Amino acid sequence: MQSPDRPVAYIEAITQRYANLGYTPYRWFEAADAPPFAPLKKPLSEAKLGLLTTSGCYVAGQVAFHYKDDASIRRIPVDTPADRLRFSHITENYLVDAREDPECLVPLAALHRLVSEGVVGSLADEAVSCMGGVYSQRRVREELIPQIAGVFKDQDIDAALLVPM
């Protein structure tokens, strides 16, 4: 088991997994340039925060993600109890901890606590979830990212917290 004080060597693990399965090496995306720095226009204590998780989280009753290039999203109301959160992701073996404690990938209770403590101004009404194992860079760019951006724009968020799988 991975030590809790060390980051997961995700790229290394996936590269080795592909090699073990006899697949051609995965082509990791590398941006030509770093994204522009965008400072917050207001203090975090006054900001509306959105949440994006790439864990394939969905609410019981919603349709689960499928494994092959699923570029859809799920909207998760931020008042959803943790026991109603489910996960479906291509890297199922990494979900053991999340199924035991969904807050490790969808930290809704912690975010509500930060709002009540005044650290964060407010939360968007819905978190956004996607299945981070989309292998088509084109589909991510043309389908997934516009959906996420649209939800965040509709919710008028000031900043987003990304919790990757």
ZIKA-V845971 format. One record per pair of residues at least 4 apart in sequence whose C-alpha atoms are under 6 Angstrom apart, sorted by the first residue. I is the first residue (numbers start at 0). J is the second residue. Records with the same first field share a line. If there is no record, write none. Layout:
I: J / J
This chain:
17: 22
18: 22
43: 119
44: 117 / 118 / 119 / 120
45: 120
46: 120 / 157
47: 120 / 121 / 122 / 156 / 157
48: 122 / 123 / 156 / 158 / 159
49: 123 / 156 / 159
50: 126 / 159 / 160
51: 127 / 128 / 161
52: 128 / 161 / 162 / 163
53: 128 / 129 / 130 / 131 / 163 / 164
54: 130 / 164
55: 86 / 87 / 88 / 129 / 130
56: 85 / 86 / 128
57: 84 / 85
58: 83 / 84 / 85
59: 83
64: 87
65: 69
66: 89
68: 133 / 134
70: 143
72: 128 / 129
73: 127 / 128
74: 125 / 126 / 127
75: 125 / 126
76: 124 / 125
77: 124 / 125
88: 130
96: 100
97: 101 / 103
101: 105
102: 106
113: 118 / 119
114: 118 / 119 / 120 / 121
137: 141
138: 142
139: 143 / 144
140: 144
145: 149
148: 152
151: 156
